[in-house]
């Protein structure tokens, strides 16, 4: 209720009719941390804003069992006070019914959505995107939030749900004047299915990026799941990424995590391993441990230590491009990276 009152106040200040804002909710999250990191060459300390965001979402009854839905979400750097570009995060306009929901705009792919809940270190130095979704020194090849995207989310069929998306152009601008990338040359599609039953969650996903890696079609698939036993949640995932490039080939990776909750406190750990592609010594490992304490339902404290250990010809980053970590750690090829952080989160 307070969120809607605030939205009405904002609407009034902007001269917007209150009726137009009736089903609109303001929401957000702030995640700040103090980090000590090392890129294999030198150490530094920093204050970071980790996936802090603010957004508005809402819906409108269109009749005949249809609802119009919308969301506009922006990321911002709370550490520097820098305002991010409007609508940098999931931003869409869509229609929902008993047959599912269709959204148009900028959106996480089904490939990314399907396993988000498996990572207890999301938006920290231990984020699994240091390894998962990445290909050696090409951090964030998958696990993306794509522009120019249409996505369909099916209804929940007794725990079973399907998702599919098509991206018309993954370039930032899709500029028809581009000398190298015409519209639709770098399109993408993504598919995923999830199943939830009691303490069990299972996900399988596939994605293809046309001309996504060195001008070739890159493909990825993964299967993962989680199981909760009382206060303990165990998660695992296997992933294969095929670069489509002759001589580079594909790489396999797997991920394991555990989180134990006791009262308002919790501890967690993660291990991920990327194997070699067709080149030797191109693998890497991620280790992470952490703990936290939920002060209230909306505010919490956490501490994380994580390290990426690269083989001689690998360059996986700690908290890479798509991790949500405000400031990652990029080592030189063959070097290791590590970091320790203490942070606070608040949801509103």
KEBADREN-162389 format. One record per residue (C-alpha): x, y, z; residue in one letter. Coordinates in steps of 0.1 Angstrom, whole numbers, padded with zeros to 4 digits, always signed. Layout:
<recs>
XYZA...
</recs>
This chain:
<recs>
+0000+0000+0000X+0028+0024+0009X+0044+0017-0025X+0013+0026-0043X+0009+0058-0022X+0044+0068-0032X+0036+0061-0069X+0006+0084-0066X+0028+0111-0051X+0053+0107-0080X+0024+0108-0105X+0010+0139-0090X+0043+0157-0091X+0046+0148-0127X+0011+0159-0135X-0001+0124-0144X-0037+0113-0138X-0040+0092-0107X-0063+0067-0124X-0036+0058-0149X-0013+0048-0120X-0039+0028-0100X-0023-0007-0106X+0013+0004-0105X+0038-0006-0079X+0072+0010-0072X+0099-0014-0061X+0137-0017-0058X+0168-0032-0042X+0200-0017-0029X+0231-0039-0025X+0263-0023-0012X+0296-0039-0003X+0331-0031+0008X+0355-0053-0013X+0392-0063-0011X+0402-0079-0044X+0433-0091-0062X+0436-0097-0100X+0468-0118-0098X+0490-0088-0101X+0479-0063-0075X+0454-0058-0047X+0429-0030-0042X+0399-0021-0021X+0367-0006-0033X+0331+0002-0024X+0307-0014-0049X+0270-0012-0058X+0259-0047-0068X+0229-0049-0091X+0211-0020-0073X+0179-0012-0091X+0146+0006-0091X+0115-0001-0111X+0078+0003-0116X+0054-0025-0127X+0017-0029-0131X-0012-0044-0150X-0046-0034-0164X-0077-0054-0170X-0084-0054-0208X-0115-0076-0206X-0122-0109-0223X-0098-0126-0198X-0068-0104-0209X-0045-0082-0189X-0021-0057-0201X+0012-0059-0182X+0043-0036-0181X+0075-0031-0163X+0103-0006-0165X+0134-0013-0144X+0167+0007-0142X+0200-0002-0126X+0220+0025-0108X+0254+0028-0090X+0246+0036-0054X+0283+0038-0045X+0290+0067-0068X+0255+0082-0070X+0256+0077-0108X+0222+0073-0124X+0220+0045-0148X+0204+0047-0182X+0166+0043-0179X+0153+0008-0186X+0187-0010-0186X+0171-0040-0168X+0140-0061-0176X+0117-0036-0193X+0087-0047-0213X+0051-0043-0224X+0029-0074-0227X-0004-0093-0226X-0013-0120-0201X-0041-0145-0201X-0049-0181-0189X-0028-0193-0218X+0004-0176-0206X+0021-0143-0211X+0039-0125-0240X+0063-0097-0233X+0082-0074-0257X+0112-0054-0248X+0145-0060-0230X+0144-0092-0210X+0164-0120-0194X+0164-0151-0217X+0147-0183-0206X+0182-0198-0206X+0192-0174-0178X+0159-0174-0159X+0157-0212-0156X+0187-0216-0132X+0187-0182-0114X+0175-0199-0082X+0204-0223-0081X+0230-0197-0073X+0231-0186-0036X+0259-0162-0044X+0241-0142-0070X+0252-0105-0073X+0283-0112-0052X+0320-0121-0059X+0310-0157-0058X+0283-0154-0086X+0284-0186-0107X+0286-0165-0139X+0323-0164-0134X+0322-0198-0150X+0287-0207-0161X+0275-0190-0193X+0311-0179-0200X+0337-0192-0225X+0373-0186-0213X+0380-0149-0218X+0345-0143-0233X+0326-0136-0201X+0289-0135-0203X+0285-0151-0237X+0253-0167-0224X+0232-0159-0193X+0222-0127-0209X+0195-0100-0208X+0188-0093-0244X+0175-0062-0262X+0148-0064-0289X+0133-0095-0274X+0099-0113-0275X+0094-0138-0247X+0065-0162-0239X+0060-0177-0205X+0035-0205-0202X+0010-0211-0174X+0021-0234-0145X+0008-0269-0153X+0010-0286-0119X+0046-0274-0114X+0057-0276-0151X+0064-0244-0170X+0079-0236-0204X+0096-0204-0217X+0107-0193-0252X+0122-0161-0265X+0134-0147-0298X+0158-0117-0301X+0157-0099-0334X+0192-0084-0330X+0216-0087-0301X+0236-0057-0311X+0234-0027-0288X+0219-0004-0315X+0211-0027-0344X+0222+0001-0367X+0213-0006-0403X+0243+0015-0413X+0267-0009-0395X+0295-0021-0419X+0297-0055-0402X+0263-0063-0386X+0231-0058-0405X+0198-0061-0387X+0188-0097-0378X+0223-0111-0386X+0230-0115-0349X+0196-0128-0337X+0191-0154-0310X+0166-0178-0296X+0163-0194-0262X+0141-0223-0248X+0137-0236-0212X+0115-0259-0192X+0112-0261-0154X+0095-0284-0130X+0088-0278-0093X+0073-0304-0069X+0077-0300-0032X+0114-0297-0023X+0125-0305-0058X+0133-0281-0087X+0146-0292-0121X+0155-0271-0152X+0167-0277-0187X+0175-0250-0212X+0190-0244-0247X+0201-0212-0265X+0216-0203-0298X+0234-0170-0306X+0236-0165-0344X+0270-0149-0352X+0274-0147-0315X+0311-0158-0312X+0337-0146-0337X+0311-0145-0364X+0299-0181-0358X+0268-0195-0343X+0274-0203-0306X+0251-0228-0289X+0247-0238-0253X+0225-0262-0233X+0223-0270-0196X+0204-0291-0170X+0203-0284-0133X+0182-0287-0102X+0179-0281-0065X+0166-0301-0036X+0158-0289-0001X+0161-0311+0030X+0148-0292+0060X+0172-0262+0063X+0197-0275+0037X+0194-0267+0000X+0217-0285-0025X+0220-0274-0061X+0238-0288-0092X+0241-0279-0129X+0259-0292-0160X+0265-0270-0190X+0279-0274-0225X+0289-0244-0247X+0298-0249-0283X+0316-0219-0298X+0310-0230-0334X+0346-0220-0342X+0369-0246-0358X+0399-0252-0336X+0381-0238-0305X+0352-0262-0303X+0332-0266-0271X+0337-0268-0233X+0319-0285-0205X+0313-0271-0170X+0296-0282-0138X+0285-0263-0107X+0277-0274-0072X+0264-0254-0043X+0250-0258-0007X+0232-0234+0016X+0222-0241+0052X+0197-0218+0069X+0194-0217+0107X+0170-0191+0119X+0179-0157+0105X+0215-0167+0097X+0229-0189+0068X+0261-0203+0055X+0268-0213+0019X+0295-0227-0005X+0300-0231-0042X+0323-0250-0065X+0323-0247-0103X+0347-0262-0129X+0351-0254-0166X+0369-0279-0187X+0393-0273-0216X+0379-0264-0250X+0398-0277-0281X+0428-0256-0269X+0448-0271-0240X+0449-0255-0205X+0418-0234-0211X+0399-0245-0180X+0392-0228-0147X+0377-0234-0112X+0356-0212-0090X+0355-0216-0052X+0333-0195-0029X+0322-0195+0007X+0299-0171+0025X+0276-0163+0053X+0248-0139+0060X+0222-0127+0085X+0187-0114+0077X+0181-0085+0101X+0145-0082+0089X+0125-0096+0059X+0139-0067+0038X+0174-0060+0051X+0203-0084+0054X+0241-0085+0060X+0265-0109+0042X+0302-0118+0037X+0317-0136+0008X+0352-0149-0002X+0357-0162-0037X+0385-0171-0061X+0389-0181-0097X+0419-0203-0106X+0427-0202-0143X+0447-0227-0163X+0477-0213-0182X+0457-0204-0213X+0424-0193-0196X+0411-0159-0186X+0379-0164-0166X+0370-0133-0146X+0358-0133-0110X+0323-0120-0110X+0322-0116-0148X+0301-0095-0172X+0267-0110-0164X+0272-0117-0128X+0254-0086-0114X+0284-0078-0093X+0291-0041-0096X+0329-0044-0098X+0344-0077-0110X+0380-0088-0111X+0396-0094-0145X+0430-0112-0143X+0456-0116-0170X+0456-0149-0190X+0467-0178-0168X+0464-0157-0136X+0442-0163-0106X+0418-0137-0090X+0404-0135-0055X+0382-0112-0035X+0366-0107-0001X+0335-0086+0005X+0312-0075+0033X+0278-0062+0022X+0243-0051+0031X+0211-0054+0011X+0177-0037+0014X+0146-0044-0006X+0118-0019-0009X
</recs>
